[in-house]
Amino acid sequence: MGILNDDAVLIEPGKSSGDPSVATVNCPDESGLGSTLCRIILEFGLSITRADFSTDGRWCYIVFWVTPDHSSPKLDWDSLKNRLLSACPSCLGSFYFCLESNVSKPPSLYLLKFFCRDRKGLLHDVTKVLTELELTIQRVKVMTTPDGRVLDMFFITDAIFMPIDTGGETDLRFVYCAGKE
């Protein structure tokens, strides 16, 4: 397929021998793309130590932190970049598709953050409340700190794609209180 932009895949080697390298993919999205990229990385003898996937359904931004297996021979980073680039859908086809199919304005996306002490069932309780309020969770980023706190970020829209600030009846400041300190 191929993509026209060389910046679609960037690879930054680790600063020292123990640091992971960072591979960033920024291209049109398609079903199964993340899985395909993971498979390519693994085929090159790399271990994925961390990954961050972000997509709006049309475009994706994926970051992989990778380390080479100790048994692997010297890695050809240019070949890896070319393989990842070849897995990306074409920009032109996606751009044309987006112009044709984007008749209505996409829903507004809102960010709801929780920073509190972690407890069993917190993620379930928050998800349940948001679902009961007919909010659609588009993406969740969950991080736990070493001292037992969480920073949970929910990217949400309302279920009928009506911006909350222009017609929704729920003020998110009062939706949920996340446990005692």
Salt bridges, closest charged atoms under 4 A:
GLU12 OE2 - LYS15 NZ 3.27
GLU43 OE2 - ARG39 NH1 3.32
GLU43 OE1 - ARG83 NH2 2.99
ASP52 OD1 - ARG139 NH2 2.65
ASP52 OD1 - LYS141 NZ 3.48
ASP125 OD2 - ARG119 NH2 2.84
ASP125 OD1 - HIS124 ND1 3.42
ASP147 OD2 - ARG149 NE 3.86
ASP171 OD2 - ARG173 NH2 2.43
GLU181 OE1 - ARG149 NH2 2.88
